[in-house]
């Protein structure tokens, strides 16, 4: 059960973190970015967006960044590098510091979204959850996480909220940093029971992660589900695809080697899905 909860959390974090940093936020002057290119260490850079809304990047010079999302800026740099310098460059962009001091509160809270931090003092995790209207009925409070960008990567901090609220351990009410993502995991059983009756979830490294209605006229397979979600993203680890399934009150994880289906023609491995299944596609970390 614990391992399944961990997988469930990882799936949601992948989606929510991407949503918070890449979909919602438009870059602004004075934001600081870390940019890396796979197998090109000389192109690794940490740069501040100027007041004119531009960054300086090796080989490319000045690039307009303000007003773009992280995803759009990544695509722009990849396109420019591919045009004149590299074959299939793999670019990663992270926001190290925000000019607008905000945090994101996502998951099992009443009002998910981005919230301004206090300017005159620190903002703690309990205050952030309060800004989002508090926990909803699905929340697994002690499975609350802070996802923090550090040194071009992500750090995950586990917070047991009841240690703060019931045991009085105020030191665990962590002070947040700009750009932090507070993610409250839902209780898996409640989530599946409430939302999974005739739907499946496709999460992780797909182009359109989310919940999808199953085909009512015939069976829905895992390849069809991935197609519903817009296919694999550029960073997907296709053969790391998993199905997380609830069976007889227990959770089962089914590993899928997608290339066995698509390249070897082993159609029997195109597993038929059940209502409530969660399909998780991890990223490929080079």
N, C-alpha and C positions, 0 to 999 in steps of 0.2 A: 504493500500500500504506500509506504514511504517513497519508494522509487518512482511509483506512478505519479504521486503528487509532485515530485521533483520534476519529472518530465512535463507534467501539466503546467507547472510554473514556468519552466523554461520556454515552453511554447508561447504562453501568454506574454512573457517578457519580451521575446523576440518581436512580437507584433506590436505591443504597446510602446516599447522603446523606439521602434522605428516610427510609429505614428506620432509620438511626442516630438521627436527631434527632426524628422524629415518631412512629415506631412503638415503639421500645424504651424511650425515656426518659420517665418521668413527672416533671413539674415539681415542684420542691421549694421550700420557703421559702428565701429569699436568692438564688435564681436571678435573673439580670437578663435582661430580654427587650427586644427592639426590635420594635415593632409599627407597621406602616404600612397605610394604606388608600388604594387607587388613586384618584388625583385628589382626595384630601382631605388636603393637607399639614398642616392644623391638627390633624388627628387623629394625626399621627406622634408616637410617644412611646417613651421608653426608661424602663423601670420595673423596680423590684426587687419580687419577691414578698415580702410581709410575713411575719412569724412566724406570723400567723393564716392564711396561705395565700392571701391576696388581693392583687389589683393594683387601682390606680386608673386608670380610662380615661376620656378626655374624653367627655362626654355621658352615659356609662353609670354613672359612679361606681365603687363597689367591685364587683369581680367575683372569684369563687372561681376560683383557677388551680391551686393545688397539687393534685397527684394526677392532673391531666389531661395528656394528651400535647399536643405542639404543635398537631397536627391538630385535636384536640378543642377546644382553646382557640380556635383560629382559627374553627372552625365556630360556637362559642358567641358570639363577638364579632360575627360576620357576622349571626347570627340576631337578636341584640339590636338591632343597628344597623338591620337591614331592617324590624324590627317597628315602629319609631317614627320613624326618621330618614332612611334612605337607601334608594334602589332598587338592588338587586343589588350590594351593596358587595363589593369584592374586598380581602380582608384577608390580610396576610402577617405571620407571626410567626417571629422568629429568636431563638435562645438566644445572648445575647452572653457571659454568664458562668455557669458551673455552680457551684452550691454544693458538689456532690460533684465533686471534681476527677478527671474520667475522660476517656479517649480511646477512640475506636472503631478497630478494626483489621478491615478487610474485604477481600474479594476473594480472591486466590490465596494464602491462608495456611491453615495446618492447623486453626486454631480461631478462626473469626471471632467477634467479640463486643466488649463494652465492658470496659475494664480500668482499675483504679485507678492513678493516677499516683503516683510516689514523692512522699512528703511532705517528705523531708529534703533533696532535691536535684532538679535538672531530670531529666525523662524524655526520652530522645532517640528518634528514629525507629527505630534498630536495636533499642533496648531494647523498644519497643512491638511490633515484629515478633517478637522473642523471646518476649514474653508470650503472643503468639498461636500459639506452637509453631513459628515459623519459616515460611519459604516452602514451598508445596507444589510438586508436580511440574509444575504448569501455569504457574508464576509467570514473568512477564517482569520480572525484578528491577529492571532499569533503567527500567521504566515505572511506578515507584512514585510516588504523589502524596500530598500532604497537602492536604486540603480544610479551609479555616479560615474561620470566620465573622468578618467584620470590617465594622464600620460598616453593619450591616444587610444586607450582601451576602456573597458567598463569594469567597475568594481561593484559587487553586490553585498549589501549590508543587511543582515537579518535582524528584525526587531520583533520581540515578543511584547505586544502592546499591554497584555494583562500584567506583565512585570511592573509596568509604569502605573497603570490605573488601579490595580488591586493590591500590589505588593509595595507600592510607594517608592519604587526604585527610579527616582527622578533623573538619575544620571543616564538612564537608557532612553530618555526622550531626546533623541539625537538632534543636534543643530544641523540644519540643511544648508547646502551650498547652491548657488545659482545653477540652474540646469538639472538639478537632481530630479529623478522620477521616483515618486512614491507609488508602489504597486501593492495593492491589497488583493491577495489571492482569494478566489471564491472557494467555498467548500465544494469539492468535486461532486459528491453525491447530490447535493442540492442543485448544483449547476446542471448536471445531466438530467435530473428529474424535471427541472423547470423548463429547460430549453431544448432538450435533446430528443423529443418524442418522434418527430418526423424530419429531423434535420441532422446534418453533419457539420463539423467545424474543420476548416482547412487553415492551418496556422503556420507561421514560420516563413521560410524563404520561398514564398510564392508572390505573384504580382498583385493579387487582390485577396489578401487573407480575410476570413470572415466566416459567417454561418451561411449554409446553403440548404435549400429544400431538396429533399431526395426525389428522384423520379418516381411518380406514383403509378406509372404504367409498367415499369419493369425494374429490375435490379440496378443499383448504382454501384459502379466499381471504383477502385481507388484512382485509376487513370482519368475517369470521367470527373471525379471530384476535383482533381488537380486542374483539369481543364476548366471547370467552373470557376476556379480561383485564378484564372488567367495564365496558368502554366507556371513552371519553375522560374524563379528570378535568376539573375546572372550569377549569384553567389550560392546557389542551392547545391547541397550535397544530395543528389538524387537518390543514391543508394543508402542514404541514412534515413530515408523516409520511414515513419512509424505510424501504426494505428494504435490508439489508446482506446480500449473497449471495456465497458462494464458488463460483467457476466456473473450472475448468481451472487451479487453483492460484492464481487471482487473485481479488481482491475487487471486487465491482460494487455501486454504490449506485444504487437506483431511487427516484426521487422520486414521491410519490403525492399528488395533490390530491383529498382524500377528498370534498370537496363536489361534485366533478364526478360522483361516483358517487351520492351520497345526494340531491343537489338537482337535478342536471342529467340524471340517469338514464343516465349513460354506463357501463353495466354492464361493458363491455369493459375498463374501467380498474380493475375489482376484481380485481387481479392474483392469479393462482394461485400459491401459495407452494410452496417446495421444502424438504425436510428440511434443518435447519441454518440457515434464514433467521432473521435478527434484524430485528424490526420495532421501530423507535425513533420515539417521538412526543415532540418537544421541547415545552418549556413556551412559552407566549406571554408575552413580556416586554413590558409596556405601555410 
